[in-house]
Amino acid sequence: MTKVKIPSYKVKREQKIGLKKDRMKENKLIKNSLEQNIKFPSFLDFDREKLIITYLRYPSAEEVSLGNNIDTSLIIEWYNKKI
């Protein structure tokens, strides 16, 4: 796993995401929060034993906006203005 210190880090396909220290894996608040989320999106794989998420692929626009009130066209428009 790559260690990062910035929240805006861009995760790449097949990259693993985990907790920084082993003692954080035993934190009841973190563990309970992760275990409550029963359904993970299909573009993520969650190893409940090791508490590691693998970023499998980029999500489709439908997966990002599904169940959320997110207008992805506004996000695309904003990024197009940045380029």
N, CA, C and O atoms as a Maestro MAE file, in Angstrom:
{
 s_m_m2io_version
 :::
 2.0.0
}

f_m_ct {
 s_m_title
 :::
 protein
 m_atom[332] {
  # First column is atom index #
  i_m_mmod_type
  r_m_x_coord
  r_m_y_coord
  r_m_z_coord
  i_m_residue_number
  s_m_chain_name
  s_m_pdb_residue_name
  s_m_pdb_atom_name
  i_m_atomic_number
  :::
  1 25 0.837 -1.188 0.000 1 A "MET " " N  " 7
  2 3 0.000 0.000 0.000 1 A "MET " " CA " 6
  3 2 0.878 1.246 0.000 1 A "MET " " C  " 6
  4 15 1.951 1.280 0.603 1 A "MET " " O  " 8
  5 25 0.392 2.255 -0.688 2 A "THR " " N  " 7
  6 3 1.067 3.538 -0.746 2 A "THR " " CA " 6
  7 2 0.609 4.387 0.430 2 A "THR " " C  " 6
  8 15 -0.586 4.480 0.708 2 A "THR " " O  " 8
  9 25 1.555 5.001 1.114 3 A "LYS " " N  " 7
  10 3 1.198 5.897 2.210 3 A "LYS " " CA " 6
  11 2 0.945 7.284 1.642 3 A "LYS " " C  " 6
  12 15 1.751 7.804 0.871 3 A "LYS " " O  " 8
  13 25 -0.178 7.880 2.028 4 A "VAL " " N  " 7
  14 3 -0.506 9.237 1.582 4 A "VAL " " CA " 6
  15 2 -0.901 10.081 2.786 4 A "VAL " " C  " 6
  16 15 -1.375 9.566 3.798 4 A "VAL " " O  " 8
  17 25 -0.698 11.373 2.656 5 A "LYS " " N  " 7
  18 3 -1.015 12.296 3.744 5 A "LYS " " CA " 6
  19 2 -1.996 13.379 3.321 5 A "LYS " " C  " 6
  20 15 -2.340 14.253 4.117 5 A "LYS " " O  " 8
  21 25 -2.450 13.327 2.064 6 A "ILE " " N  " 7
  22 3 -3.370 14.357 1.587 6 A "ILE " " CA " 6
  23 2 -4.732 13.741 1.267 6 A "ILE " " C  " 6
  24 15 -4.791 12.673 0.659 6 A "ILE " " O  " 8
  25 25 -5.814 14.387 1.660 7 A "PRO " " N  " 7
  26 3 -7.143 13.826 1.413 7 A "PRO " " CA " 6
  27 2 -7.548 13.848 -0.058 7 A "PRO " " C  " 6
  28 15 -8.480 13.142 -0.443 7 A "PRO " " O  " 8
  29 25 -6.875 14.633 -0.882 8 A "SER " " N  " 7
  30 3 -7.246 14.741 -2.294 8 A "SER " " CA " 6
  31 2 -6.470 13.770 -3.184 8 A "SER " " C  " 6
  32 15 -6.473 13.923 -4.405 8 A "SER " " O  " 8
  33 25 -5.816 12.788 -2.600 9 A "TYR " " N  " 7
  34 3 -5.044 11.813 -3.361 9 A "TYR " " CA " 6
  35 2 -5.952 11.068 -4.343 9 A "TYR " " C  " 6
  36 15 -7.044 10.636 -3.973 9 A "TYR " " O  " 8
  37 25 -5.510 10.920 -5.576 10 A "LYS " " N  " 7
  38 3 -6.289 10.225 -6.597 10 A "LYS " " CA " 6
  39 2 -5.926 8.737 -6.581 10 A "LYS " " C  " 6
  40 15 -4.804 8.352 -6.909 10 A "LYS " " O  " 8
  41 25 -6.886 7.929 -6.197 11 A "VAL " " N  " 7
  42 3 -6.672 6.487 -6.104 11 A "VAL " " CA " 6
  43 2 -6.690 5.894 -7.506 11 A "VAL " " C  " 6
  44 15 -7.506 6.274 -8.345 11 A "VAL " " O  " 8
  45 25 -5.778 4.954 -7.745 12 A "LYS " " N  " 7
  46 3 -5.688 4.291 -9.047 12 A "LYS " " CA " 6
  47 2 -6.380 2.932 -8.991 12 A "LYS " " C  " 6
  48 15 -6.591 2.370 -7.916 12 A "LYS " " O  " 8
  49 25 -6.729 2.417 -10.172 13 A "ARG " " N  " 7
  50 3 -7.366 1.101 -10.250 13 A "ARG " " CA " 6
  51 2 -6.478 0.036 -9.612 13 A "ARG " " C  " 6
  52 15 -5.253 0.077 -9.722 13 A "ARG " " O  " 8
  53 25 -7.120 -0.909 -8.949 14 A "GLU " " N  " 7
  54 3 -6.467 -2.033 -8.271 14 A "GLU " " CA " 6
  55 2 -5.646 -1.622 -7.048 14 A "GLU " " C  " 6
  56 15 -4.940 -2.451 -6.474 14 A "GLU " " O  " 8
  57 25 -5.728 -0.361 -6.647 15 A "GLN " " N  " 7
  58 3 -4.986 0.107 -5.475 15 A "GLN " " CA " 6
  59 2 -5.752 -0.268 -4.215 15 A "GLN " " C  " 6
  60 15 -6.983 -0.254 -4.193 15 A "GLN " " O  " 8
  61 25 -5.011 -0.601 -3.173 16 A "LYS " " N  " 7
  62 3 -5.608 -0.997 -1.900 16 A "LYS " " CA " 6
  63 2 -5.624 0.198 -0.953 16 A "LYS " " C  " 6
  64 15 -4.687 0.995 -0.915 16 A "LYS " " O  " 8
  65 25 -6.705 0.303 -0.193 17 A "ILE " " N  " 7
  66 3 -6.890 1.392 0.754 17 A "ILE " " CA " 6
  67 2 -7.076 0.766 2.130 17 A "ILE " " C  " 6
  68 15 -7.955 -0.075 2.318 17 A "ILE " " O  " 8
  69 25 -6.254 1.172 3.087 18 A "GLY " " N  " 7
  70 3 -6.354 0.603 4.426 18 A "GLY " " CA " 6
  71 2 -6.070 1.663 5.474 18 A "GLY " " C  " 6
  72 15 -5.842 2.831 5.161 18 A "GLY " " O  " 8
  73 25 -6.088 1.233 6.705 19 A "LEU " " N  " 7
  74 3 -5.820 2.145 7.813 19 A "LEU " " CA " 6
  75 2 -4.324 2.250 8.066 19 A "LEU " " C  " 6
  76 15 -3.569 1.314 7.801 19 A "LEU " " O  " 8
  77 25 -3.906 3.405 8.583 20 A "LYS " " N  " 7
  78 3 -2.488 3.709 8.757 20 A "LYS " " CA " 6
  79 2 -1.796 2.811 9.778 20 A "LYS " " C  " 6
  80 15 -0.693 2.326 9.528 20 A "LYS " " O  " 8
  81 25 -2.423 2.590 10.906 21 A "LYS " " N  " 7
  82 3 -1.786 1.821 11.978 21 A "LYS " " CA " 6
  83 2 -2.671 0.660 12.395 21 A "LYS " " C  " 6
  84 15 -3.898 0.727 12.317 21 A "LYS " " O  " 8
  85 25 -2.023 -0.394 12.836 22 A "ASP " " N  " 7
  86 3 -2.780 -1.573 13.267 22 A "ASP " " CA " 6
  87 2 -3.713 -1.259 14.427 22 A "ASP " " C  " 6
  88 15 -4.794 -1.839 14.531 22 A "ASP " " O  " 8
  89 25 -3.308 -0.358 15.286 23 A "ARG " " N  " 7
  90 3 -4.176 -0.060 16.436 23 A "ARG " " CA " 6
  91 2 -5.474 0.625 15.997 23 A "ARG " " C  " 6
  92 15 -6.477 0.567 16.708 23 A "ARG " " O  " 8
  93 25 -5.453 1.275 14.820 24 A "MET " " N  " 7
  94 3 -6.670 1.895 14.298 24 A "MET " " CA " 6
  95 2 -7.670 0.821 13.876 24 A "MET " " C  " 6
  96 15 -8.879 1.052 13.916 24 A "MET " " O  " 8
  97 25 -7.176 -0.355 13.469 25 A "LYS " " N  " 7
  98 3 -8.054 -1.454 13.075 25 A "LYS " " CA " 6
  99 2 -8.879 -1.956 14.251 25 A "LYS " " C  " 6
  100 15 -9.952 -2.532 14.070 25 A "LYS " " O  " 8
  101 25 -8.371 -1.735 15.453 26 A "GLU " " N  " 7
  102 3 -9.073 -2.175 16.659 26 A "GLU " " CA " 6
  103 2 -9.978 -1.089 17.234 26 A "GLU " " C  " 6
  104 15 -10.683 -1.332 18.214 26 A "GLU " " O  " 8
  105 25 -9.969 0.080 16.652 27 A "ASN " " N  " 7
  106 3 -10.822 1.178 17.105 27 A "ASN " " CA " 6
  107 2 -12.288 0.784 16.884 27 A "ASN " " C  " 6
  108 15 -12.706 0.546 15.750 27 A "ASN " " O  " 8
  109 25 -13.055 0.718 17.957 28 A "LYS " " N  " 7
  110 3 -14.438 0.247 17.881 28 A "LYS " " CA " 6
  111 2 -15.305 1.136 16.999 28 A "LYS " " C  " 6
  112 15 -16.160 0.627 16.274 28 A "LYS " " O  " 8
  113 25 -15.109 2.437 17.041 29 A "LEU " " N  " 7
  114 3 -15.903 3.356 16.241 29 A "LEU " " CA " 6
  115 2 -15.679 3.114 14.743 29 A "LEU " " C  " 6
  116 15 -16.634 3.049 13.969 29 A "LEU " " O  " 8
  117 25 -14.419 2.983 14.346 30 A "ILE " " N  " 7
  118 3 -14.087 2.730 12.943 30 A "ILE " " CA " 6
  119 2 -14.605 1.365 12.522 30 A "ILE " " C  " 6
  120 15 -15.224 1.229 11.466 30 A "ILE " " O  " 8
  121 25 -14.358 0.371 13.330 31 A "LYS " " N  " 7
  122 3 -14.767 -0.997 13.008 31 A "LYS " " CA " 6
  123 2 -16.289 -1.098 12.869 31 A "LYS " " C  " 6
  124 15 -16.784 -1.707 11.922 31 A "LYS " " O  " 8
  125 25 -17.023 -0.509 13.799 32 A "ASN " " N  " 7
  126 3 -18.489 -0.543 13.744 32 A "ASN " " CA " 6
  127 2 -19.025 0.193 12.522 32 A "ASN " " C  " 6
  128 15 -19.966 -0.271 11.878 32 A "ASN " " O  " 8
  129 25 -18.435 1.325 12.206 33 A "SER " " N  " 7
  130 3 -18.882 2.090 11.043 33 A "SER " " CA " 6
  131 2 -18.687 1.302 9.758 33 A "SER " " C  " 6
  132 15 -19.567 1.281 8.897 33 A "SER " " O  " 8
  133 25 -17.544 0.659 9.629 34 A "LEU " " N  " 7
  134 3 -17.266 -0.130 8.428 34 A "LEU " " CA " 6
  135 2 -18.150 -1.373 8.338 34 A "LEU " " C  " 6
  136 15 -18.571 -1.763 7.249 34 A "LEU " " O  " 8
  137 25 -18.424 -1.980 9.462 35 A "GLU " " N  " 7
  138 3 -19.231 -3.193 9.464 35 A "GLU " " CA " 6
  139 2 -20.712 -2.901 9.233 35 A "GLU " " C  " 6
  140 15 -21.434 -3.778 8.758 35 A "GLU " " O  " 8
  141 25 -21.180 -1.708 9.553 36 A "GLN " " N  " 7
  142 3 -22.582 -1.356 9.348 36 A "GLN " " CA " 6
  143 2 -22.907 -1.193 7.869 36 A "GLN " " C  " 6
  144 15 -24.038 -1.445 7.454 36 A "GLN " " O  " 8
  145 25 -21.942 -0.781 7.082 37 A "ASN " " N  " 7
  146 3 -22.162 -0.594 5.652 37 A "ASN " " CA " 6
  147 2 -22.123 -1.964 4.980 37 A "ASN " " C  " 6
  148 15 -21.068 -2.426 4.546 37 A "ASN " " O  " 8
  149 25 -23.272 -2.596 4.902 38 A "ILE " " N  " 7
  150 3 -23.357 -3.969 4.405 38 A "ILE " " CA " 6
  151 2 -23.112 -4.040 2.908 38 A "ILE " " C  " 6
  152 15 -22.421 -4.944 2.439 38 A "ILE " " O  " 8
  153 25 -23.661 -3.111 2.160 39 A "LYS " " N  " 7
  154 3 -23.560 -3.159 0.701 39 A "LYS " " CA " 6
  155 2 -22.519 -2.150 0.211 39 A "LYS " " C  " 6
  156 15 -22.643 -0.946 0.433 39 A "LYS " " O  " 8
  157 25 -21.493 -2.673 -0.461 40 A "PHE " " N  " 7
  158 3 -20.472 -1.819 -1.040 40 A "PHE " " CA " 6
  159 2 -20.712 -1.708 -2.536 40 A "PHE " " C  " 6
  160 15 -21.228 -2.646 -3.143 40 A "PHE " " O  " 8
  161 25 -20.352 -0.590 -3.141 41 A "PRO " " N  " 7
  162 3 -20.516 -0.452 -4.590 41 A "PRO " " CA " 6
  163 2 -19.700 -1.523 -5.320 41 A "PRO " " C  " 6
  164 15 -18.705 -2.018 -4.792 41 A "PRO " " O  " 8
  165 25 -20.122 -1.872 -6.519 42 A "SER " " N  " 7
  166 3 -19.476 -2.949 -7.263 42 A "SER " " CA " 6
  167 2 -18.062 -2.594 -7.721 42 A "SER " " C  " 6
  168 15 -17.303 -3.479 -8.116 42 A "SER " " O  " 8
  169 25 -17.700 -1.316 -7.672 43 A "PHE " " N  " 7
  170 3 -16.347 -0.930 -8.076 43 A "PHE " " CA " 6
  171 2 -15.353 -0.984 -6.914 43 A "PHE " " C  " 6
  172 15 -14.180 -0.650 -7.079 43 A "PHE " " O  " 8
  173 25 -15.834 -1.411 -5.727 44 A "LEU " " N  " 7
  174 3 -14.973 -1.581 -4.554 44 A "LEU " " CA " 6
  175 2 -15.082 -3.008 -4.039 44 A "LEU " " C  " 6
  176 15 -16.146 -3.623 -4.108 44 A "LEU " " O  " 8
  177 25 -13.978 -3.527 -3.523 45 A "ASP " " N  " 7
  178 3 -13.980 -4.829 -2.865 45 A "ASP " " CA " 6
  179 2 -13.488 -4.611 -1.442 45 A "ASP " " C  " 6
  180 15 -12.409 -4.058 -1.230 45 A "ASP " " O  " 8
  181 25 -14.280 -5.046 -0.469 46 A "PHE " " N  " 7
  182 3 -13.945 -4.816 0.937 46 A "PHE " " CA " 6
  183 2 -13.599 -6.128 1.613 46 A "PHE " " C  " 6
  184 15 -14.423 -7.041 1.664 46 A "PHE " " O  " 8
  185 25 -12.384 -6.225 2.132 47 A "ASP " " N  " 7
  186 3 -11.942 -7.381 2.908 47 A "ASP " " CA " 6
  187 2 -12.234 -7.076 4.371 47 A "ASP " " C  " 6
  188 15 -11.512 -6.312 5.011 47 A "ASP " " O  " 8
  189 25 -13.289 -7.674 4.890 48 A "ARG " " N  " 7
  190 3 -13.729 -7.390 6.266 48 A "ARG " " CA " 6
  191 2 -12.739 -7.873 7.320 48 A "ARG " " C  " 6
  192 15 -12.669 -7.305 8.410 48 A "ARG " " O  " 8
  193 25 -11.986 -8.898 7.008 49 A "GLU " " N  " 7
  194 3 -10.999 -9.426 7.962 49 A "GLU " " CA " 6
  195 2 -9.839 -8.456 8.153 49 A "GLU " " C  " 6
  196 15 -9.457 -8.158 9.284 49 A "GLU " " O  " 8
  197 25 -9.281 -7.965 7.055 50 A "LYS " " N  " 7
  198 3 -8.111 -7.092 7.098 50 A "LYS " " CA " 6
  199 2 -8.473 -5.610 7.097 50 A "LYS " " C  " 6
  200 15 -7.603 -4.757 7.272 50 A "LYS " " O  " 8
  201 25 -9.767 -5.301 6.899 51 A "LEU " " N  " 7
  202 3 -10.248 -3.921 6.788 51 A "LEU " " CA " 6
  203 2 -9.498 -3.180 5.678 51 A "LEU " " C  " 6
  204 15 -8.989 -2.078 5.880 51 A "LEU " " O  " 8
  205 25 -9.444 -3.809 4.510 52 A "ILE " " N  " 7
  206 3 -8.786 -3.218 3.347 52 A "ILE " " CA " 6
  207 2 -9.789 -3.152 2.198 52 A "ILE " " C  " 6
  208 15 -10.483 -4.126 1.908 52 A "ILE " " O  " 8
  209 25 -9.854 -2.010 1.561 53 A "ILE " " N  " 7
  210 3 -10.707 -1.818 0.393 53 A "ILE " " CA " 6
  211 2 -9.821 -1.807 -0.842 53 A "ILE " " C  " 6
  212 15 -8.789 -1.136 -0.862 53 A "ILE " " O  " 8
  213 25 -10.215 -2.546 -1.872 54 A "THR " " N  " 7
  214 3 -9.510 -2.535 -3.149 54 A "THR " " CA " 6
  215 2 -10.373 -1.778 -4.144 54 A "THR " " C  " 6
  216 15 -11.543 -2.103 -4.348 54 A "THR " " O  " 8
  217 25 -9.783 -0.770 -4.754 55 A "TYR " " N  " 7
  218 3 -10.469 0.037 -5.758 55 A "TYR " " CA " 6
  219 2 -10.347 -0.694 -7.089 55 A "TYR " " C  " 6
  220 15 -9.290 -0.653 -7.718 55 A "TYR " " O  " 8
  221 25 -11.407 -1.359 -7.524 56 A "LEU " " N  " 7
  222 3 -11.359 -2.236 -8.680 56 A "LEU " " CA " 6
  223 2 -11.355 -1.517 -10.019 56 A "LEU " " C  " 6
  224 15 -10.597 -1.869 -10.923 56 A "LEU " " O  " 8
  225 25 -12.208 -0.507 -10.139 57 A "ARG " " N  " 7
  226 3 -12.357 0.198 -11.416 57 A "ARG " " CA " 6
  227 2 -13.035 1.533 -11.189 57 A "ARG " " C  " 6
  228 15 -13.556 1.813 -10.110 57 A "ARG " " O  " 8
  229 25 -13.016 2.349 -12.230 58 A "TYR " " N  " 7
  230 3 -13.708 3.627 -12.154 58 A "TYR " " CA " 6
  231 2 -15.215 3.375 -12.179 58 A "TYR " " C  " 6
  232 15 -15.686 2.543 -12.955 58 A "TYR " " O  " 8
  233 25 -15.970 4.075 -11.348 59 A "PRO " " N  " 7
  234 3 -17.424 3.879 -11.361 59 A "PRO " " CA " 6
  235 2 -18.048 4.548 -12.584 59 A "PRO " " C  " 6
  236 15 -17.518 5.527 -13.110 59 A "PRO " " O  " 8
  237 25 -19.169 4.009 -13.022 60 A "SER " " N  " 7
  238 3 -19.913 4.638 -14.110 60 A "SER " " CA " 6
  239 2 -20.705 5.811 -13.527 60 A "SER " " C  " 6
  240 15 -20.867 5.918 -12.311 60 A "SER " " O  " 8
  241 25 -21.185 6.671 -14.389 61 A "ALA " " N  " 7
  242 3 -21.959 7.837 -13.940 61 A "ALA " " CA " 6
  243 2 -23.222 7.393 -13.199 61 A "ALA " " C  " 6
  244 15 -23.636 8.031 -12.231 61 A "ALA " " O  " 8
  245 25 -23.828 6.303 -13.656 62 A "GLU " " N  " 7
  246 3 -25.041 5.789 -13.004 62 A "GLU " " CA " 6
  247 2 -24.742 5.301 -11.585 62 A "GLU " " C  " 6
  248 15 -25.551 5.493 -10.677 62 A "GLU " " O  " 8
  249 25 -23.585 4.674 -11.396 63 A "GLU " " N  " 7
  250 3 -23.219 4.177 -10.071 63 A "GLU " " CA " 6
  251 2 -22.947 5.311 -9.096 63 A "GLU " " C  " 6
  252 15 -23.235 5.192 -7.905 63 A "GLU " " O  " 8
  253 25 -22.402 6.392 -9.587 64 A "VAL " " N  " 7
  254 3 -22.092 7.531 -8.717 64 A "VAL " " CA " 6
  255 2 -23.372 8.232 -8.288 64 A "VAL " " C  " 6
  256 15 -23.514 8.605 -7.124 64 A "VAL " " O  " 8
  257 25 -24.296 8.411 -9.208 65 A "SER " " N  " 7
  258 3 -25.500 9.179 -8.888 65 A "SER " " CA " 6
  259 2 -26.642 8.310 -8.376 65 A "SER " " C  " 6
  260 15 -27.655 8.842 -7.922 65 A "SER " " O  " 8
  261 25 -26.504 6.978 -8.437 66 A "LEU " " N  " 7
  262 3 -27.548 6.070 -7.994 66 A "LEU " " CA " 6
  263 2 -27.828 6.242 -6.502 66 A "LEU " " C  " 6
  264 15 -26.931 6.061 -5.678 66 A "LEU " " O  " 8
  265 25 -29.046 6.583 -6.157 67 A "GLY " " N  " 7
  266 3 -29.428 6.729 -4.760 67 A "GLY " " CA " 6
  267 2 -28.960 8.022 -4.124 67 A "GLY " " C  " 6
  268 15 -29.282 8.297 -2.968 67 A "GLY " " O  " 8
  269 25 -28.211 8.813 -4.857 68 A "ASN " " N  " 7
  270 3 -27.732 10.096 -4.344 68 A "ASN " " CA " 6
  271 2 -28.362 11.210 -5.160 68 A "ASN " " C  " 6
  272 15 -28.775 11.002 -6.302 68 A "ASN " " O  " 8
  273 25 -28.431 12.343 -4.592 69 A "ASN " " N  " 7
  274 3 -28.941 13.500 -5.329 69 A "ASN " " CA " 6
  275 2 -27.778 14.261 -5.937 69 A "ASN " " C  " 6
  276 15 -27.577 15.444 -5.665 69 A "ASN " " O  " 8
  277 25 -27.013 13.556 -6.772 70 A "ILE " " N  " 7
  278 3 -25.831 14.154 -7.386 70 A "ILE " " CA " 6
  279 2 -26.092 14.324 -8.872 70 A "ILE " " C  " 6
  280 15 -26.440 13.367 -9.564 70 A "ILE " " O  " 8
  281 25 -25.925 15.534 -9.352 71 A "ASP " " N  " 7
  282 3 -26.057 15.800 -10.779 71 A "ASP " " CA " 6
  283 2 -24.649 15.781 -11.365 71 A "ASP " " C  " 6
  284 15 -23.928 16.777 -11.303 71 A "ASP " " O  " 8
  285 25 -24.264 14.639 -11.934 72 A "THR " " N  " 7
  286 3 -22.901 14.471 -12.438 72 A "THR " " CA " 6
  287 2 -22.589 15.421 -13.589 72 A "THR " " C  " 6
  288 15 -21.423 15.738 -13.824 72 A "THR " " O  " 8
  289 25 -23.598 15.874 -14.300 73 A "SER " " N  " 7
  290 3 -23.345 16.815 -15.404 73 A "SER " " CA " 6
  291 2 -22.768 18.131 -14.873 73 A "SER " " C  " 6
  292 15 -21.964 18.768 -15.553 73 A "SER " " O  " 8
  293 25 -23.166 18.539 -13.677 74 A "LEU " " N  " 7
  294 3 -22.615 19.758 -13.077 74 A "LEU " " CA " 6
  295 2 -21.150 19.575 -12.708 74 A "LEU " " C  " 6
  296 15 -20.358 20.511 -12.824 74 A "LEU " " O  " 8
  297 25 -20.786 18.385 -12.268 75 A "ILE " " N  " 7
  298 3 -19.394 18.091 -11.927 75 A "ILE " " CA " 6
  299 2 -18.530 18.114 -13.187 75 A "ILE " " C  " 6
  300 15 -17.443 18.691 -13.201 75 A "ILE " " O  " 8
  301 25 -19.032 17.479 -14.236 76 A "ILE " " N  " 7
  302 3 -18.307 17.457 -15.513 76 A "ILE " " CA " 6
  303 2 -18.141 18.878 -16.052 76 A "ILE " " C  " 6
  304 15 -17.069 19.241 -16.536 76 A "ILE " " O  " 8
  305 25 -19.189 19.668 -15.969 77 A "GLU " " N  " 7
  306 3 -19.128 21.053 -16.435 77 A "GLU " " CA " 6
  307 2 -18.078 21.841 -15.649 77 A "GLU " " C  " 6
  308 15 -17.323 22.616 -16.235 77 A "GLU " " O  " 8
  309 25 -18.025 21.652 -14.339 78 A "TRP " " N  " 7
  310 3 -17.066 22.366 -13.497 78 A "TRP " " CA " 6
  311 2 -15.637 21.998 -13.872 78 A "TRP " " C  " 6
  312 15 -14.782 22.876 -13.989 78 A "TRP " " O  " 8
  313 25 -15.371 20.705 -14.061 79 A "TYR " " N  " 7
  314 3 -14.026 20.277 -14.440 79 A "TYR " " CA " 6
  315 2 -13.652 20.760 -15.839 79 A "TYR " " C  " 6
  316 15 -12.491 21.090 -16.080 79 A "TYR " " O  " 8
  317 25 -14.593 20.808 -16.749 80 A "ASN " " N  " 7
  318 3 -14.315 21.310 -18.098 80 A "ASN " " CA " 6
  319 2 -13.899 22.780 -18.070 80 A "ASN " " C  " 6
  320 15 -13.092 23.210 -18.895 80 A "ASN " " O  " 8
  321 25 -14.431 23.538 -17.146 81 A "LYS " " N  " 7
  322 3 -14.042 24.945 -17.000 81 A "LYS " " CA " 6
  323 2 -12.616 25.071 -16.475 81 A "LYS " " C  " 6
  324 15 -11.934 26.056 -16.756 81 A "LYS " " O  " 8
  325 25 -12.162 24.067 -15.706 82 A "LYS " " N  " 7
  326 3 -10.810 24.091 -15.131 82 A "LYS " " CA " 6
  327 2 -9.735 23.805 -16.168 82 A "LYS " " C  " 6
  328 15 -8.582 24.202 -15.996 82 A "LYS " " O  " 8
  329 25 -10.105 23.123 -17.238 83 A "ILE " " N  " 7
  330 3 -9.109 22.699 -18.230 83 A "ILE " " CA " 6
  331 2 -8.808 23.798 -19.217 83 A "ILE " " C  " 6
  332 15 -7.992 23.611 -20.119 83 A "ILE " " O  " 8
  :::
 }
 m_bond[331] {
  # First column is bond index #
  i_m_from
  i_m_to
  i_m_order
  :::
  1 1 2 1
  2 2 3 1
  3 3 4 2
  4 3 5 1
  5 5 6 1
  6 6 7 1
  7 7 8 2
  8 7 9 1
  9 9 10 1
  10 10 11 1
  11 11 12 2
  12 11 13 1
  13 13 14 1
  14 14 15 1
  15 15 16 2
  16 15 17 1
  17 17 18 1
  18 18 19 1
  19 19 20 2
  20 19 21 1
  21 21 22 1
  22 22 23 1
  23 23 24 2
  24 23 25 1
  25 25 26 1
  26 26 27 1
  27 27 28 2
  28 27 29 1
  29 29 30 1
  30 30 31 1
  31 31 32 2
  32 31 33 1
  33 33 34 1
  34 34 35 1
  35 35 36 2
  36 35 37 1
  37 37 38 1
  38 38 39 1
  39 39 40 2
  40 39 41 1
  41 41 42 1
  42 42 43 1
  43 43 44 2
  44 43 45 1
  45 45 46 1
  46 46 47 1
  47 47 48 2
  48 47 49 1
  49 49 50 1
  50 50 51 1
  51 51 52 2
  52 51 53 1
  53 53 54 1
  54 54 55 1
  55 55 56 2
  56 55 57 1
  57 57 58 1
  58 58 59 1
  59 59 60 2
  60 59 61 1
  61 61 62 1
  62 62 63 1
  63 63 64 2
  64 63 65 1
  65 65 66 1
  66 66 67 1
  67 67 68 2
  68 67 69 1
  69 69 70 1
  70 70 71 1
  71 71 72 2
  72 71 73 1
  73 73 74 1
  74 74 75 1
  75 75 76 2
  76 75 77 1
  77 77 78 1
  78 78 79 1
  79 79 80 2
  80 79 81 1
  81 81 82 1
  82 82 83 1
  83 83 84 2
  84 83 85 1
  85 85 86 1
  86 86 87 1
  87 87 88 2
  88 87 89 1
  89 89 90 1
  90 90 91 1
  91 91 92 2
  92 91 93 1
  93 93 94 1
  94 94 95 1
  95 95 96 2
  96 95 97 1
  97 97 98 1
  98 98 99 1
  99 99 100 2
  100 99 101 1
  101 101 102 1
  102 102 103 1
  103 103 104 2
  104 103 105 1
  105 105 106 1
  106 106 107 1
  107 107 108 2
  108 107 109 1
  109 109 110 1
  110 110 111 1
  111 111 112 2
  112 111 113 1
  113 113 114 1
  114 114 115 1
  115 115 116 2
  116 115 117 1
  117 117 118 1
  118 118 119 1
  119 119 120 2
  120 119 121 1
  121 121 122 1
  122 122 123 1
  123 123 124 2
  124 123 125 1
  125 125 126 1
  126 126 127 1
  127 127 128 2
  128 127 129 1
  129 129 130 1
  130 130 131 1
  131 131 132 2
  132 131 133 1
  133 133 134 1
  134 134 135 1
  135 135 136 2
  136 135 137 1
  137 137 138 1
  138 138 139 1
  139 139 140 2
  140 139 141 1
  141 141 142 1
  142 142 143 1
  143 143 144 2
  144 143 145 1
  145 145 146 1
  146 146 147 1
  147 147 148 2
  148 147 149 1
  149 149 150 1
  150 150 151 1
  151 151 152 2
  152 151 153 1
  153 153 154 1
  154 154 155 1
  155 155 156 2
  156 155 157 1
  157 157 158 1
  158 158 159 1
  159 159 160 2
  160 159 161 1
  161 161 162 1
  162 162 163 1
  163 163 164 2
  164 163 165 1
  165 165 166 1
  166 166 167 1
  167 167 168 2
  168 167 169 1
  169 169 170 1
  170 170 171 1
  171 171 172 2
  172 171 173 1
  173 173 174 1
  174 174 175 1
  175 175 176 2
  176 175 177 1
  177 177 178 1
  178 178 179 1
  179 179 180 2
  180 179 181 1
  181 181 182 1
  182 182 183 1
  183 183 184 2
  184 183 185 1
  185 185 186 1
  186 186 187 1
  187 187 188 2
  188 187 189 1
  189 189 190 1
  190 190 191 1
  191 191 192 2
  192 191 193 1
  193 193 194 1
  194 194 195 1
  195 195 196 2
  196 195 197 1
  197 197 198 1
  198 198 199 1
  199 199 200 2
  200 199 201 1
  201 201 202 1
  202 202 203 1
  203 203 204 2
  204 203 205 1
  205 205 206 1
  206 206 207 1
  207 207 208 2
  208 207 209 1
  209 209 210 1
  210 210 211 1
  211 211 212 2
  212 211 213 1
  213 213 214 1
  214 214 215 1
  215 215 216 2
  216 215 217 1
  217 217 218 1
  218 218 219 1
  219 219 220 2
  220 219 221 1
  221 221 222 1
  222 222 223 1
  223 223 224 2
  224 223 225 1
  225 225 226 1
  226 226 227 1
  227 227 228 2
  228 227 229 1
  229 229 230 1
  230 230 231 1
  231 231 232 2
  232 231 233 1
  233 233 234 1
  234 234 235 1
  235 235 236 2
  236 235 237 1
  237 237 238 1
  238 238 239 1
  239 239 240 2
  240 239 241 1
  241 241 242 1
  242 242 243 1
  243 243 244 2
  244 243 245 1
  245 245 246 1
  246 246 247 1
  247 247 248 2
  248 247 249 1
  249 249 250 1
  250 250 251 1
  251 251 252 2
  252 251 253 1
  253 253 254 1
  254 254 255 1
  255 255 256 2
  256 255 257 1
  257 257 258 1
  258 258 259 1
  259 259 260 2
  260 259 261 1
  261 261 262 1
  262 262 263 1
  263 263 264 2
  264 263 265 1
  265 265 266 1
  266 266 267 1
  267 267 268 2
  268 267 269 1
  269 269 270 1
  270 270 271 1
  271 271 272 2
  272 271 273 1
  273 273 274 1
  274 274 275 1
  275 275 276 2
  276 275 277 1
  277 277 278 1
  278 278 279 1
  279 279 280 2
  280 279 281 1
  281 281 282 1
  282 282 283 1
  283 283 284 2
  284 283 285 1
  285 285 286 1
  286 286 287 1
  287 287 288 2
  288 287 289 1
  289 289 290 1
  290 290 291 1
  291 291 292 2
  292 291 293 1
  293 293 294 1
  294 294 295 1
  295 295 296 2
  296 295 297 1
  297 297 298 1
  298 298 299 1
  299 299 300 2
  300 299 301 1
  301 301 302 1
  302 302 303 1
  303 303 304 2
  304 303 305 1
  305 305 306 1
  306 306 307 1
  307 307 308 2
  308 307 309 1
  309 309 310 1
  310 310 311 1
  311 311 312 2
  312 311 313 1
  313 313 314 1
  314 314 315 1
  315 315 316 2
  316 315 317 1
  317 317 318 1
  318 318 319 1
  319 319 320 2
  320 319 321 1
  321 321 322 1
  322 322 323 1
  323 323 324 2
  324 323 325 1
  325 325 326 1
  326 326 327 1
  327 327 328 2
  328 327 329 1
  329 329 330 1
  330 330 331 1
  331 331 332 2
  :::
 }
}
